[in-house]
Amino acid sequence: MTTTGAAGGRRRRGPGMTEVARAARVSQKTVSRVVNGEPHVSPEVRDRVLRAVRDLDYRPNTAARALLLGRYRRIGVVSLGSSLYGPSTLLIALERAMQRAGYSVALAGTLEGQRVSVAVDALLEQGVDGIVLSEPIDDGPPLRPTADVPVVSLGEGVEVEPGAGALVGADGVAAARLATEHLLSLGHRTVWHIPGPQDWWAARDRLRGWREALAAAGAPEPPLPSPGDWSPAAGYAAGRQLAQLADVTAVFAANDDMAIGALRAFADAGRAVPGDVSVVGYDDIPAAAYLAPPLTTVRQDFAAVADRAVDVLIALIEGRPAPAGPAGRAVELTVRASTGPVREPDSARPRR
């Protein structure tokens, strides 16, 4: 069969599933199972179908496959489109997890100020089976997913409804407590915090975890510097303020880049790390182990987060119970040389 092209020419239509089924001597349903990587097909039949696919140069039509199976085998991801280590690493891990599960990825970004709901609508127009909100921000009322297109969020920002939505990886609170408790265990009277931008759910979680750890220990809660934008420059600005306060001996920064800026600010002010001030970051970026001093930080297992998110989303897509597993992110504190016991007051180094 031929069709008419835009320029009025005639071009041959590619082979369809019917032709593949006839060549492989199987049903169209069997061809569909092989093409979509489904189980319950014998190796001999699978090889026969794949040979026919290659011989005929068959390319499945996405819309037709969706009509046949009721699914697109495609997952949408709403991403901030940021080059920051956490969001970019998580996005790569999500893509790999989806590909291993046999799904392609459709991406919609919100970097230019586009609302999350607008990005979700764009993905729905493309045709997706489910959506992951990666590193969401608070830009309005929580997203309300439908049962037809479930949504998994790696933070807040989505209403959790049975069979339609889920939160995966919301343990930034516990991770921040871990970092703060480490500093308190070293004898520091309290811990100061350099917060991230408060429209990010992740930054709010870390702020909350810091507060909870101080309250549980009966430690005073110091005033906060202005929230940073995750950059070393923001950490440096906050570090300069903190360096002027003699009672600052421990700092937890909401990410490693701001911790790096604070390290430079303390060095410029003549405050030794960890002699005068202990510093903890968050993310364990590749450079953290090679700073001077190497940075104590909270390490996130982004691959584990992505795998869990994809497993839960596919279960929702297929109408199955979510698989058993940890509800939150896999995190651990990596202790390096930027933290140490608090100095006695009479041995503290004077400020410049």
N, C-alpha and C positions, 0 to 999 in steps of 0.2 A: 504494500500500500504506500502511496505517496501523499505528501502534503504540500501546500503552497507556502513558500517562504515570503519574508517581508518584501523582497525585491521582485516577486512574481515568479521566481524560479521554482523548480520541482525538486524536492529532496526526499529521499527514502526514509520512512519511519523505521526506527530501530526495532529489533525483535522484542516481543512481549513475553510475559510469563507463560502464555499458552504455547509459544514456539519452544521455549526451554523445556517445558513439561513434556511436549511431544518428543523432542530429541532425546530426553533422558528416560522416557518411558515411565513417567511418574505423574502424580496428580499435581495440579497447581498449588494445592495446600502444602505438598511436600517441598516444592520449589521455594515457597514462601518460608517454610521452616529453615531450610538450608541457608537462604540468603540472609535471614535475620538471626542466624546463630542459635536457633532454638534446639533443645535436646530432643531425644526420642527419635533420632534418625540414624539408621545403621551406617557404619563407615563406608560400606560398598555403595549404598544409595547416595550418600553425601558426595563421594568422589564422582559418581556418574553425573549428578546435577552440576557440580562445579566444573566438570569437563565441558558440559553443554553450555554453561554460562561463558566460559572462556572462548569456546569455538564460535559462539554466536555473537560475542561481544555484547552481552546483555547488561544493561544498566537499569536497575530498578528505579521507577519513577516514585518520588517521595509521596506525592499526593495519592497515587494509586495504591501504594503500599499502606498508607494511613487508612484508606477506605477498606482495604482488605483485612487489615489486622486491628483496626481501631486505634492504632498508635503510630506515632511518627518515628519512634526510636531516637528522639532528640530531646535533650534537656536544655532549658534556658538558664543562663546565669546573669544575674544583675550584679555588675561590679562597678566600683568607684572609678575604675580606669586609672588607678594610681600606680606610680612607680615605686612607692614605698615598699620596703622588704616584705612586711607581713601580707598586705593585700595581693601583691604580685606573686609571691610564693604560694599562697593559698589558691590563687586562680590556676596556676600551673598544676598543682596537686589535684584540684577538682577536675580539670580536663583529662588528666591521666586516669583518674578513677572512673570517669564516665566512659572513656574509650575502652578500658578493661571490661566494663559491664556491657559493652556492645551498643553504646549510645553515642551519637554525635553531639556537638555542643553549639548552641547559639548564644551569642554574647550581646548584651545591651549595657552600655556604660552610663554613668550619671556624673561624669567628671565635670561637664560644662554646666552644672546646675540643674540638670534634668531631674525631675522628681522620680522616685522609685516606681510609683504607680504608672507613670508614663512609659518607663522602661519595660515594665511588666506587660503593658498593653502591646508594645511593639513586639515582644516575644510571642505573645498569643496570636498576633496577626501572622507571624512566620509559621506557626504550627509547632508546638512543643507539648510534650507529655507531662512535664513538671518543671518547676523553677526553683533555683537556689538563690537566695539573697546572700551575697558574699560581702562581709564587713559592712553591714547596713548602717545608715545614718538615720537620725530622727528628722524627717522632713514633713511630718504631718501625721494624720490619724493612722493607726496600724493597718497594714494591708490585710484585707479579708479574702483569703483564697476560696475557691470553689472546689467542690468534691471532684469535678472533672479534671481540674489542673491543680494538683497539690503543690504546696510551697513549703520548702524547708529554709529556715533562716539561721544563719550563723551568729545571731545575736537577737536583739528584740526586733520590733517593727512588723510583726506578723501576728494575727490572731490565731491561736492554736485551736483548731476544731477537729474532732475525731474524723480521721480519714481524709482531711483536707490540708492540715498544716502541722508543722512541728518545729521545735527549737532544738538545734544541735550545737554543742560547743559553747554553751553559755556559762562557762566556769572561770571567766576572767576575775570574778570576785574572789574565788578560792586561790587563784594564782597570785593575786595582789596580796592577799593575806599571807601567803607563803613568803613572799619577798619581805614584807614588813616584819613578820615574826622572826625572820632570820636576823635582821638588824637589831631588833629588840633583844634577841638571845645573846647578842654580843655585848650587852650591857649599856646600850644607848638609852638615854632617858626617854626619848621620843624619836620619831622619824618624820622628816619633812617630805612633802610630795610635790613633784613637778607634773601637773596633770596635762592630759591631752585635750584636744578640742571636744567640748561637751555636747556637740551634736552627733558624735560617734558613740554608739552603744558600748564599744570596747573601752573607750576612755572612761565612761561612766562606771562600768564594772570595776575597773582598776581603782578608781577613786573610792568606790564603795568598799572594796576589799581592804584598802588601806585604813579607812575609817573603822571598819569592824575589828581589825587586828589591834588598833590602838585602844578601842573601847574595851575589848576583851582583856587586854593587859593592864587596864587602868592608867594608860599613858596619856598625857595631855595631847590634844589635837592642835598642831600649830596652824597659823593662817596660811592660806594657799597663795602662791604667786599667780599671776594671770595665766590662764590656760594656754599651752603652747600649741603649735600646729604640726607637731611630730618632728620638726626639723632640728638639726644641731644648733642653728641660730637661736631658736626659741629656748633650747636648753641652756645655751650660753647666757642669754638675757636673764633667765631665772636664776642660773648659777651665780651671776654677778650680784644679784640681790641677796641671795642666801649667804654668799661669802662674807658679807659685811656683818653678819650676825654671829657673835661669838659662841652662842649656844647651839648652833647647827653642827651636829656631829654625824648625822646619818640622813641620807637622801634616797628616796625611791622615785625614779623617773618612769613615766608611763610607757616609754619605749627606749630602745638603745640609742637612737640618734640624739634624742634630747639628753640622755645620760652622757654621751660623748661631748656635747656642748657644755654640760655642767663640769665635766672633768677639766676642760680647758679653762673655764672660768675660775675654778678653784686653784689651778696651777698659776694663772695670771695674778691671783690675789695672794699667792704665797701660802695657800692652805694645802697641806700634803694629803694625798689620798693613798692609803687609808689612814695615815697617822693622825690627821686632824678630822677628816671627814670620810665616812664610808659611803659608797655609791652603788646602788643596784639599778639595773635596767630591765628591759622586757623585750623579748623576741629572740635573743641570741643570734644576732646577725653574724655573718662569717667573719667580719673584722673584729668582733668583740674579744676573741681570744688573743688578738695580736696588738691590743692597745697597750699603753704604758701608764698605769698598770692594766693587766688584763681585767676585763669587766665581769663582775658577778651579775648574772642575769637570769631571767625566767625563760626557759626554752620551751617553745611550743612544737608539738609534733604535727606539722601541717598535713602530712600524708595521712595520719590517723584521723584527723578531723575530716578531711575530704572523703576518705573511705566510709566513715560513719554516715556522713551527710548523704552520700550517694546511695548507700544501702537502705537508709530510712526512706529516702524519696522514692526509690524504685519499689519498695514495699507498699508505699501509699499509692503509687501508680497502678500497681497490680492488685490492689485491694487486699493485701496481706497484712498481718500484724507486723509492727516494726521489729526487726531482729534484735535479739538480746545483745546487750553490750553497754559500755559506759555512756552515760548521758552527756558527759561534758568533754572538754578538750583534754588531751593528754599533755600534761605540763610537768616540768621538773625544774628545780632550782640548780643552776650550774654555778658553784661557788669558785670564784677566782680571787685574784689579789687586790681587788678594789674595795674589799670589805675586811674589817678587822675589829678587835676589841676596842672599846672606847678608852681613850687616854684619861688618866687622872687629871683633874683641873690644874694641878701645879706643874704638870709636864706639857701642858698645851703650848703650841707654838704661837707667839704673838702674830697678829695680822699686820700686814704692811699698811 
